[in-house]
Amino acid sequence: MAEQKTTRVYMVRHGATTLSAEDRFAGAVNVELSDEGKFQAQVLADRLADDSIAAVYSSPLTRTIQTATILASPHNIPVIHRDGLREIHHGHWEGMRRADVETQFPDEYAAWEADPFTFAPHGGEAGVNVIARALPVIREIVSEHRGQNVLIVSHKATLRLVISSLLGFDARGYRDRLDQSPACLNVLDFKDPARARLMLFNDVSHYTDQPKRPSSHLSKWWDTPKV
């Protein structure tokens, strides 16, 4: 029997934007990278320049396309857009500061904090909907590039949900237990399109000596005092 080759998938969150710096909900907002975000993407591109990357895939939003274009440049390959990789849609919260959402929509925000996997703000998506559209894209990419290295640029919530699902974690706690810094690198090895092994998670050593300590970007569960 022929040996089954491993497919290595580099999963990257887009670089920083002005909205991420202001802690605003920007799932569907088409914001560009900030200067800091472009720098983060460039140093990651330098880090991966000598790796053999067969294809680069991206969410269709501007911040991910810009990040993916910088990462693809050393390899002289085009960026392929996949709609299923876009960020979770926050409905009528889009563009608002987290603190303002919590003040103006306290009941809705509390319900989302308690269960972001099945609850969504008005006009938005729940985590389960993101997994339903993103996982088939991941499967398609792995099937298309068996035994190769591929790079995927997506978003904070989408990547946390995908990784939770692939590794068999309870995705209801994705906001409590997993973080994704701007331009972070995750590496997953796939034995087949359904089975993955996590090799690297939320790594930002290309632009900082140590990962940032999560604060308001995770759910309040993390900071709530336990009796």
N, C-alpha and C positions, 0 to 999 in steps of 0.2 A: 504494500500500500504506500502511495506517495506521501511524503511528509506534508502536513498541512501548514502553510505559511501564516505567520502572524501579520495582521494589518495594524500598523501603529497610527493612531489618530491624535494629532495635536489639537486640543480644544482651547481656544483663546477668547477671553473677553476683550471687547474693544477698549481702546485707550480712554483716558479721562476726557470729559466734556465740561463745559461751564455749568450745565444743569446737574451733572453728578456732583460737582463741587458744592452746589447749593442745596443738595439733598432734595431734589425735586423728582417727582414721578415723571419719567420720560420714556415709557415703554414704546409708544407709537409716535413720539415726537421726533421729527427728522432733524436732529441737532448735529453739528459738526464737531470734530475733535478740537480740543483746545491745544495750545502750543505744548502744554505738558503732555497731553495725550499723544501728540505726534512724536514727541521725544520718546515716550514709553514704547510706542510701536516700533520706532527705528532701532532702539537698542535691542529689542526682541528680534527684529529682523537680522541684526548683526549676529546675534547669538545663534540663530538657526540657518545662517547663510550657507554653512558647509554641509548641512543635512540634505539628504536626497528626498525632496518633496515632489510627489507626482502631481498633486492638484491642490488648489486652494478654493474653499467654498466659503460663502458669506451670507449672512442675513442681507436683505435688500435695503436696509436703512443706511443713511449716509455715514454714520460713525463707524459702522462695521465695514462698509465698503472701503472707507479711507484706511482703516487699520489693515484690512486684508490686502489692499493694493501695496502698501508699504512692505508687508511681509512677503508678498509674492515677487516683488521687484528683483531680489537677488537670484531668483530661480527662472526669471523670464517666462512666466506662465500667467495666463489670464485668471481673473477672479470669476468664479461661477456663482451666481446668485440662487439661493433657495429660500422661498417664502416661509417655509416651515421653521426656519432658524431664527425668525424675528423674535423680538422681545414680547413678553406678556403685555397685554393691553390693559391699562388701568381705567378705562372708561372715562367718566367725568372727572377723575382725579388728575388726568394727564396735564403736565406742566405745572402743577401745584406743589408747593413745599409740603413736605411730610407733616410738619407742625401745623400748618394751616388745614390740611385734610383732617387731622385728628380733632381740631377745634370745630370745624364746620360740619363734619359728618361723623360725630362721635360713635353712634350706634353701628354704622356701616364699617367704620374703621376697626372697631372692637371685634366685630364678626370676622373681618378679614384677618386680623391678628390671631384670632383663635383657630381659624381653619382656612388658610389661603389656598389649600389644595382643592376644595370643593366650592368655596364661596368666592364671588367676584363682585367688585363695586359695579354700580349701574353702568351698563354699556361696555363692561370689560370682560376679561377672561379669568377663569379659575385655573389653577395649576394643572388640573387633570386635562383641560383642553389644550394646554401647551404641550404636554407629553403626547397627546393624541396626534398632534401635527408634526412634532419635532422628531420623535423616535423613528417613524417611517423614513424620514430623510437620512438619519444616521445609518439606518439599515441599508438603504440604497447606496450610500457612499461607500460603506464597508464592502458591500457586495461587488461594487464596480471596481474597487481598488485592492483586491485581495493580494496580500503580501507586500503592499507598498506603504509608504508614509504619506498621509494626507493631512491637511491643515484646515480647520473649521473655525471661523470667527463668528461668535454669537454674542449673547447678552447675559447679564448677571443671573436673572431668575431662570431663564431658559437653560443655561448650563447647569445650574444647581439641580433643577428638576430632571434633566436628562441623566446626569451622573447618579442621582439618587435612584432613578429607575433602573439604570444599567447594572448598578451594584447591589440592587435588592434592598436598599434602605427604605424606611417609611417616608415617602415623599411629603407627608403632611408636615413634617418638621424641617423642611428644607430651609426655611428662613431662620430657624433657631440654631441649626447645627452646621450649616455650610456657608462659607463666604466666598466671594470672587472679587478680587481687587482689579482695578483697571489694568488692562494689558497683561493679566496673569496667564501663566501657562499651565495647562493640565495635559497629562499624557495618559492615554488609555490604549492598551494592547487588546486586539480582538482576535480570538481564536476562530470565531465564526461571527456572523452578523448579530447574533443574539447574546454572545458571552464575551464580557470584557473584564480586564484586570486593570485596576488603577495603579499607575507607575509613578505619577507625579501630580500634586494637587496644589492649586492656587499659588504657584511659585512666581515670585517677582524679583528674584535675585539678579536679574539683568538690569534693574534700576534702583534697587535699594538693598541694604544689608540685611534687613529683617522685615517680615511681613507686618503690615499695619494692624494694630489691635482694633477689632471691630467695635463700633460704638452704636450710633443710632441707625446704622444700615442693617442691623439684624433686628429681629422682633424683640419686644419688651420682655419676653420670657427670659432672655439672657441676663438682663439687668435687674429683674424683680427680686428683692430680697426673699430668701427662703427661711421660713420659721422653723 
